[in-house]
Amino acid sequence: MNDELAKTLAELVAVAARGRVEAAQLEADTALLTTGVALDSVEVLELVVSIEERLGVELTQDDLAPAHWASFAALLRLVQGRLAR
């Protein structure tokens, strides 16, 4: 796992969550859509835009599947996979 990427992604999640979670609090198993961070649909879209702009990753419609957003680790794997392309 790329520590710098994880740190940047955690910061983006924290901003999208509007203060409900600090970047340093995000663990691999932290839920993003349900309990835990509980991002709503608008926050997910804002996070998608932030990821695309800050990390230069293009996310597709398929990338919005809930499984990719179930936890911080799942989202990190998705972004890592897109960066590897």
C-alpha positions as CSV (number, residue, x, y, z in Angstrom):
1,M,0.0,0.0,0.0
2,N,1.4,3.4,-1.0
3,D,1.5,5.4,2.2
4,E,1.5,8.8,0.4
5,L,-1.5,7.8,-1.7
6,A,-3.3,6.5,1.4
7,K,-2.6,9.8,3.2
8,T,-3.9,11.9,0.3
9,L,-7.0,9.8,-0.2
10,A,-7.7,10.0,3.6
11,E,-7.5,13.8,3.4
12,L,-9.9,13.8,0.4
13,V,-12.4,11.5,2.3
14,A,-12.1,13.7,5.4
15,V,-12.9,16.9,3.4
16,A,-15.9,15.2,1.7
17,A,-17.2,14.0,5.0
18,R,-17.4,17.6,6.2
19,G,-15.8,17.1,9.6
20,R,-17.4,13.8,10.6
21,V,-14.0,12.1,10.4
22,E,-10.4,13.2,10.5
23,A,-8.0,11.8,8.0
24,A,-5.9,10.2,10.7
25,Q,-8.9,8.3,12.0
26,L,-9.5,6.4,8.8
27,E,-8.4,2.8,9.1
28,A,-8.5,0.1,6.4
29,D,-11.8,-1.2,7.6
30,T,-13.5,2.1,8.2
31,A,-16.9,2.0,6.4
32,L,-17.5,4.9,4.0
33,L,-21.1,4.5,3.0
34,T,-22.9,3.0,6.0
35,T,-21.8,3.4,9.6
36,G,-18.5,5.1,10.2
37,V,-18.1,8.0,7.7
38,A,-21.6,7.5,6.1
39,L,-21.0,9.6,3.0
40,D,-24.2,10.6,1.2
41,S,-24.6,10.6,-2.6
42,V,-23.6,14.2,-3.0
43,E,-20.4,13.7,-0.9
44,V,-19.5,10.6,-2.9
45,L,-19.8,12.7,-6.1
46,E,-17.7,15.5,-4.6
47,L,-15.1,12.8,-3.6
48,V,-15.1,11.4,-7.1
49,V,-14.3,14.9,-8.5
50,S,-11.6,15.4,-5.9
51,I,-10.0,12.1,-6.7
52,E,-10.1,12.7,-10.4
53,E,-8.7,16.3,-10.1
54,R,-6.1,15.7,-7.3
55,L,-4.9,12.3,-8.3
56,G,-5.4,12.4,-12.1
57,V,-7.5,9.3,-12.0
58,E,-10.6,8.8,-14.2
59,L,-13.3,6.9,-12.5
60,T,-16.0,5.1,-14.6
61,Q,-19.6,4.5,-13.8
62,D,-18.7,0.9,-12.8
63,D,-16.3,2.4,-10.3
64,L,-19.3,3.8,-8.4
65,A,-20.5,0.3,-7.4
66,P,-21.0,0.2,-3.6
67,A,-18.4,-2.6,-3.3
68,H,-15.7,-0.1,-4.2
69,W,-16.8,2.3,-1.6
70,A,-17.6,-0.1,1.2
71,S,-14.4,0.7,3.2
72,F,-11.4,2.9,3.0
73,A,-9.3,-0.1,1.9
74,A,-11.7,-0.9,-0.9
75,L,-11.6,2.7,-2.2
76,L,-7.8,2.7,-1.9
77,R,-7.5,-0.5,-3.9
78,L,-9.8,1.0,-6.6
79,V,-7.7,4.2,-6.9
80,Q,-4.4,2.2,-6.9
81,G,-5.8,0.0,-9.7
82,R,-6.7,3.1,-11.8
83,L,-3.3,4.6,-11.2
84,A,-1.6,1.4,-12.4
85,R,-3.3,1.7,-15.8
